[in-house]
Each structure stands twice: as C-alpha cells, then as structure tokens.
Amino acid sequence: MATEEQLKRRRERFSKESSKPSSYGLVSRGDDLRLKDEKERKKLFSHIKKLCGEKSPPKDEILLGLRKLREAILDKQTVDNEANEIYVFSIQEAVKFGHYQTYLPLLLNVLKALKLDNDQLGQFSSYLVLHLTHFNQEYQKAIRVYFDYRDQLTINSYGRQQLNHSFELARLLILQRYDQWFRYYHECQHNPKLSIELLFLKMGYHQVVSHAVTIFNRSYFILPAQYLQDYFQADLNEVIKDTSWRVQNDSIVIRERNRQ
C-alpha cells in the first residue's frame, strides 16, 4: 500500500503533467474539455507557435496540437478571427510537413470561408491545384479549382501569379510536356525558395516518369543517352532500372526491332 506521502507526491506529479500544454486531450474523445475555454486554447496555440520556431520542429506534436485546437472550435457557427488564425496556421504548417491528411480537408472544406488577403488566397488555392494535379492526377478538379479562384484574385497580383503558375504546371502534365515539367522539378531541387512546390511535385514524380517512359516505349526503338539525360534531368540509371531499357554504348535501347 502506498503511504500518504507517496500519494501526495503522485498527485503533485500528475498535477504538473496536466498543466503542460502538450497534455491537453482531444475534445472528440470527451475525456478532456479544457480546450473549450478560449484562454486554454490561446495557451496551447502559443506553445505550438513556439515549437514551430525551433531548429527542428517536432512534427507530430505540432500537428496533434493543431488538431486539438481545430476540434475545440468545431462548434463555432462562423469562422471568427480565432478560428481563422487556427485554420490558416494549420494549413501553412501541414503543407510544410507535407501532411496532406491535415491540409487537404481544410483546403477542400474551409478555404472559401477563410478571411484571407489576396496573396494568401492565391497561395492556398495554388496548393490545392498542385495537390490535385500531382497526388492522384485529378486534372479536371484542379482546373475547376483554378477557375473558381482565379477571378477572385487581383490581376497581376502575386497571389494570382502563384495560382497561374500552379495551373501552368498542371497544363504541362495534361499536354504531356514532361520534359518541361522535369526541368522545373530539377530547378526546384536546387532552389530552397521552391521547397514547398518541390513537396507537391515529389508526390507525382514517379507517375510522371512512368507516363514519359510509356510514351517512349510506344514511339522509339533507340535514342541517344544524352537526349534522355536532358529530357529526364536525372540519373538515367535510376530512370531505366524499372524498365526494359538497356544501355548500348552512348545510346539507350528502348525496345528491340522485330526481325523477320
């Protein structure tokens, strides 16, 4: 049996643990409703922002914390300033982490209700176009999103330029101009300023390679290795390892000619 002193120390320890921002539970589970209090939400939100500023932000803790905040405001009838800030921050951080399970539902279901400036709207709508284009090649949906938001953005504004650019990347894939897409992918790999776009392009990279390989399989028997190197902008050994292609001197044999 624990002594009274041991029980006291245990209660104190649990009390300290429950006061930590990370100790909040999910409202959906019904076992911790502290985040229904706005002051408690502000406390947790402040903690999450601090975590995001660390050199190596703890992805799982940040995403879970933001989920806790979103669950706590689900019963709000409108998107007020607090909800707006939580949703916007959730999208921004989830995109950085490449966590589509968080950002995609928000972009699909909440984006139109958010209070955003021109640049933010252009940025978020471009994220949606990029995701639909590259994650599972939903080109028609991506086109609809583009036209839904384009005219809401000021002509020649940075936000509209962002959306237009994402649409141009979609067009490259729709029109099968894969060489241009690969060149931009290569540029993103070597430009830290394009790191967010690279996250989206990576989602579709292997599918784009597969489509390009299929076109070459239908159209050519043999091509110069340098031509294919320039086309794919990648190590050819990596490109051809999952194909029937083979190296022959300075060329790549794509398929054998039928000999009668």
C-alpha positions in Angstrom: 0.0 0.0 0.0 1.3 3.5 -0.8 1.9 5.8 2.1 0.2 9.1 2.3 3.4 10.9 1.4 3.8 8.8 -1.7 0.2 9.5 -2.7 0.8 13.2 -2.2 3.9 13.2 -4.4 2.0 11.3 -7.1 -0.8 13.8 -7.1 1.7 16.7 -7.4 3.4 14.9 -10.3 0.1 14.4 -12.1 -0.9 18.0 -11.5 2.4 19.2 -13.0 1.9 17.0 -16.0 -1.7 18.2 -16.7 -0.5 21.8 -16.6 1.8 21.2 -19.6 0.4 22.5 -23.0 1.0 19.1 -24.6 -1.2 17.4 -22.0 -4.5 18.6 -23.5 -6.7 15.8 -24.8 -8.9 15.7 -27.9 -12.3 17.1 -27.4 -13.8 14.4 -29.7 -12.9 11.8 -27.1 -14.8 13.6 -24.4 -12.2 13.0 -21.7 -10.7 16.5 -21.7 -12.8 19.6 -22.3 -10.3 22.2 -21.2 -9.8 23.5 -24.7 -13.4 24.6 -24.8 -12.0 27.5 -22.8 -10.6 30.3 -25.0 -7.8 31.0 -22.6 -6.6 27.4 -22.7 -6.7 27.4 -26.5 -4.5 30.6 -26.5 -2.1 28.9 -24.2 -1.8 25.8 -26.4 -1.6 27.9 -29.6 1.2 30.0 -28.2 3.1 26.8 -27.3 2.6 25.4 -30.8 4.0 28.6 -32.4 7.0 28.4 -30.1 7.6 24.8 -31.2 7.4 25.8 -34.9 10.2 28.3 -34.3 12.6 25.6 -33.1 15.5 24.5 -35.3 14.0 21.0 -35.7 10.2 21.5 -35.1 8.6 18.3 -33.6 6.2 17.5 -36.5 3.9 15.1 -34.6 3.5 17.3 -31.6 2.7 20.3 -33.7 0.2 18.5 -35.9 -1.6 16.9 -33.0 -1.7 20.2 -31.1 -3.3 21.9 -34.1 -5.8 19.1 -34.4 -6.7 19.5 -30.8 -7.3 23.2 -31.4 -9.4 22.6 -34.5 -11.6 20.1 -32.7 -12.2 22.5 -29.9 -13.6 25.2 -32.3 -15.8 22.9 -34.4 -19.0 24.1 -32.8 -18.4 27.7 -33.8 -21.2 28.8 -36.2 -18.9 31.1 -38.2 -15.2 31.4 -38.8 -14.3 34.1 -36.4 -10.8 35.7 -36.0 -9.6 32.9 -33.7 -10.8 30.1 -35.9 -9.4 31.8 -39.0 -6.0 32.1 -37.4 -6.0 28.4 -36.3 -7.1 27.2 -39.8 -4.6 29.4 -41.6 -1.8 28.3 -39.4 -2.8 24.6 -39.7 -2.7 24.8 -43.5 0.7 26.5 -43.5 2.4 24.1 -41.1 0.8 21.0 -42.6 1.9 22.0 -46.1 5.5 22.5 -44.8 5.4 19.0 -43.3 3.8 17.5 -46.4 0.9 16.2 -44.2 -2.0 16.2 -46.7 -4.2 14.5 -44.1 -4.3 17.8 -42.4 -4.2 20.4 -45.2 -6.3 18.8 -47.8 -9.6 18.7 -45.8 -9.1 22.3 -44.9 -8.4 23.4 -48.4 -11.4 21.5 -49.7 -13.9 22.4 -47.0 -12.8 25.5 -45.2 -10.9 27.6 -47.7 -13.8 29.6 -49.1 -14.9 30.6 -45.6 -11.5 31.9 -44.5 -10.7 35.6 -44.3 -7.5 35.9 -46.5 -5.7 38.6 -48.2 -5.0 38.4 -52.0 -1.7 36.7 -51.6 -2.8 34.1 -49.1 -5.8 33.2 -51.2 -3.6 32.8 -54.2 -1.1 30.7 -52.2 -3.7 28.4 -50.7 -5.6 27.9 -53.9 -2.4 27.1 -55.7 -1.6 24.5 -53.1 -4.9 22.8 -53.9 -4.2 22.9 -57.6 -0.8 21.4 -57.1 -2.0 18.7 -54.8 -4.9 17.6 -57.1 -2.6 17.6 -60.1 0.3 15.6 -58.6 -1.1 13.4 -55.8 -3.6 11.4 -57.9 -3.7 13.3 -61.2 -7.2 14.8 -60.7 -6.8 17.2 -63.5 -10.4 18.2 -64.0 -10.8 19.0 -60.3 -7.6 21.0 -60.5 -8.9 23.0 -63.4 -12.2 23.7 -61.6 -10.3 25.0 -58.6 -8.2 27.2 -60.8 -11.2 28.9 -62.4 -13.1 29.1 -59.1 -10.4 31.2 -57.5 -8.7 33.0 -60.4 -11.2 35.8 -60.8 -11.2 36.4 -57.0 -7.6 37.5 -57.3 -6.4 40.9 -58.5 -4.9 40.8 -62.0 -1.1 40.9 -61.9 -1.0 40.4 -58.2 1.4 38.0 -56.6 -1.5 35.8 -55.5 -2.8 35.5 -59.0 0.7 34.8 -60.3 1.0 31.9 -57.9 -2.3 30.4 -58.9 -1.4 30.9 -62.6 1.9 29.2 -62.1 0.4 26.1 -60.5 -2.1 25.9 -63.4 0.8 26.0 -65.9 2.4 23.0 -64.1 -0.9 21.2 -64.4 -1.1 22.1 -68.1 2.4 20.6 -68.7 1.1 17.3 -67.4 -2.2 17.4 -69.2 -0.5 18.2 -72.5 2.3 15.6 -71.8 5.1 18.2 -72.0 7.0 16.1 -69.5 10.4 17.4 -70.5 9.4 20.9 -69.3 8.0 19.5 -66.1 11.2 17.6 -65.4 13.3 20.8 -66.0 11.2 22.7 -63.4 11.4 19.7 -61.0 15.2 19.9 -61.3 15.1 23.6 -60.7 13.0 23.1 -57.5 15.6 20.5 -56.3 18.3 23.1 -56.3 16.4 26.2 -55.2 15.5 26.4 -51.4 12.9 29.0 -52.2 10.9 26.4 -54.2 11.0 23.8 -51.4 7.2 23.9 -50.9 6.5 23.4 -54.6 9.0 20.5 -54.6 7.0 18.8 -51.9 3.9 18.7 -54.2 5.9 17.8 -57.3 7.5 14.9 -55.5 4.1 13.4 -55.0 3.7 12.9 -58.7 7.3 12.4 -59.8 7.3 8.6 -60.2 3.9 8.8 -62.0 5.3 11.4 -64.4 8.3 9.2 -65.1 6.1 6.2 -65.8 3.9 8.2 -68.2 7.0 9.5 -70.0 8.5 6.0 -70.3 5.3 4.7 -71.7 5.4 7.3 -74.5 9.0 6.5 -75.4 8.1 2.8 -75.4 5.4 3.4 -78.0 7.4 5.8 -80.2 11.1 4.8 -80.3 13.5 1.9 -80.6 16.7 3.6 -79.7 17.7 7.1 -78.6 21.0 8.9 -77.6 21.6 8.6 -73.9 22.4 12.3 -73.7 19.0 13.2 -75.1 17.2 11.1 -72.5 19.5 12.6 -69.8 18.5 16.1 -70.8 14.8 15.0 -71.0 14.5 13.5 -67.6 17.0 15.8 -65.9 18.0 12.8 -63.7 20.4 9.9 -63.3 19.5 7.6 -66.2 20.4 4.5 -64.2 17.6 5.5 -61.8 15.2 6.1 -64.7 15.8 2.9 -66.5 16.2 0.5 -63.6 12.4 -0.4 -63.6 12.1 -0.5 -67.4 13.2 -3.0 -70.1 15.6 -0.3 -71.5 19.3 -1.1 -71.8 22.5 0.8 -72.3 24.3 0.3 -75.6 27.4 2.4 -75.9 26.2 6.0 -75.9 22.6 5.1 -76.6 19.6 3.6 -74.8 17.8 0.7 -76.5 14.2 1.2 -75.6 12.8 -1.8 -77.5 14.2 -4.4 -79.9 13.2 -4.3 -83.5 11.2 -7.4 -84.7 13.4 -9.4 -87.0 11.6 -11.5 -89.5 
